[in-house]
Amino acid sequence: MAYYLYMTRIMTDLNNCYGFDNTAEAANKTDFDTNYKANCLLVDDLENMETTFTVTLTYAQFKAKIDGTNILWTDVKLEIANNHYDLYLLTNGPV
């Protein structure tokens, strides 16, 4: 069976980081911290053991996948690094 891993990254500290829209990243971090972070499952690392298609999305695209009915924020895995959050959503079919 193939799985789909949807992922996005939110920068949390833009000091010494280049190529990011600081205003958009700050807004994404504030939105996520305020509204969704508490509902996510915190993980240390995510490793795929089967056939997985990885789909990298913007935060807005990722957020749109969470419909509140079939997919909830409690289905999202959160990995916290030094200067960013990685958000993962693993499904058994395309969303």
C-alpha positions in Angstrom: 0.0 0.0 0.0 1.3 3.5 -0.8 0.9 6.4 1.7 1.0 10.1 1.1 3.0 12.3 3.4 2.0 15.9 3.2 4.4 18.2 4.9 5.2 21.9 5.4 7.7 23.9 7.3 7.1 27.0 9.4 10.1 29.1 10.2 10.2 30.1 13.9 13.5 32.0 14.0 14.5 33.9 10.9 17.8 35.2 12.2 20.6 34.2 9.8 18.0 32.6 7.4 17.7 33.9 3.9 15.1 33.4 1.1 12.0 33.6 3.3 9.3 36.1 3.5 9.7 37.2 7.1 6.2 38.8 7.3 4.5 35.7 6.0 6.5 33.3 8.2 5.7 35.4 11.3 2.0 35.3 10.4 2.1 31.5 9.8 3.9 31.0 13.1 1.4 33.1 15.0 -1.6 31.4 13.3 -0.3 28.0 14.0 0.8 28.7 17.6 -2.5 30.4 18.5 -4.9 28.0 16.8 -3.5 24.6 16.1 -0.2 23.7 17.8 -1.8 22.4 21.0 -3.9 19.9 19.0 -1.0 18.3 17.1 0.9 15.1 18.1 4.5 16.0 19.1 7.1 13.7 17.6 10.8 13.5 17.8 11.4 12.1 14.3 9.4 10.7 11.5 10.6 7.8 9.4 8.7 6.1 6.6 9.0 2.3 6.4 6.8 1.7 3.4 6.2 3.2 0.0 5.4 6.9 0.6 4.8 9.8 -1.7 6.1 13.0 -0.1 4.2 16.2 -1.0 5.7 19.4 0.1 3.2 22.2 0.5 3.0 25.8 1.7 1.5 26.4 5.1 -1.7 27.7 3.4 -2.0 24.6 1.2 -1.3 22.3 4.2 -3.8 24.0 6.3 -6.4 23.6 3.6 -6.0 19.8 3.8 -7.3 19.9 7.4 -11.0 19.9 6.7 -12.2 19.5 10.3 -14.4 16.5 9.3 -12.3 13.7 7.8 -8.9 15.2 8.7 -8.3 17.0 12.0 -5.4 18.9 13.5 -5.1 15.9 16.0 -4.0 13.9 12.9 -1.0 16.2 12.3 2.4 15.3 13.6 4.6 18.2 14.8 8.4 18.1 14.9 10.0 21.0 16.6 13.6 22.0 15.5 15.8 24.9 16.5 14.4 27.4 14.1 11.4 25.7 12.5 8.4 23.5 12.9 7.8 20.6 10.5 4.2 19.5 10.2 3.3 16.1 8.7 0.0 14.6 7.7 0.2 10.9 6.7 -2.8 9.4 4.7 -3.4 6.2 2.9 -4.6 8.0 -0.3 -4.4 11.4 -1.9 -6.2 14.2 -0.2 
